[in-house]
Amino acid sequence: MILNVIAEKLKRTSKDDFKGRHFEAWLILQAVSWYLRYPLTYRNIKDMFLERGFAVDHTTLNRWTLAYAPLIEKRLRVK
């Protein structure tokens, strides 16, 4: 799965990218991945996580996307 590839590349290159976050890296990567891959709003993703037992605000999802989308793209382009 693409998410696993992204997670592995991020783990190998920098452990500090997710340091200090209140949520685990896999949750952040899942949220950013859903936002970039599918026509979902931040509130849609918030509701999807709430159904799974995770309370995440839509503004948090926006901050994650702004912070991690460029990082994910950069790491995927590195060979």
MOPEJO-V868132 format. One record per pair of residues at least 4 apart in sequence whose ideal C-beta (glycine too) atoms are under 6 Angstrom apart, sorted by sequence separation. I is the first residue (numbers start at 0). J is the second residue. D is the distance in Angstrom with one decimal. If there is no record, write none. Layout:
BEGIN
i=I j=J d=D
i=I j=J d=D
END
This chain:
BEGIN
i=22 j=26 d=4.5
i=28 j=32 d=5.9
i=32 j=36 d=5.8
i=33 j=37 d=5.7
i=39 j=43 d=4.2
i=55 j=59 d=5.4
i=63 j=67 d=5.5
i=64 j=68 d=5.3
i=67 j=71 d=5.8
i=22 j=27 d=5.8
i=39 j=44 d=5.4
i=48 j=53 d=4.1
i=33 j=39 d=5.7
i=17 j=24 d=4.3
i=48 j=55 d=4.9
i=45 j=55 d=5.7
i=33 j=44 d=5.5
i=45 j=57 d=4.7
i=30 j=44 d=5.6
i=42 j=57 d=4.9
i=41 j=57 d=3.9
i=44 j=60 d=5.5
i=41 j=60 d=4.3
i=41 j=61 d=5.4
i=6 j=28 d=5.7
i=5 j=28 d=5.9
i=2 j=28 d=5.9
i=2 j=32 d=5.4
i=30 j=60 d=5.4
i=34 j=64 d=5.3
i=31 j=63 d=5.6
i=30 j=63 d=5.7
i=31 j=64 d=5.4
i=27 j=63 d=5.2
i=31 j=67 d=5.0
i=31 j=68 d=5.8
i=12 j=74 d=5.9
i=9 j=74 d=5.8
i=5 j=71 d=5.7
i=8 j=74 d=4.8
END
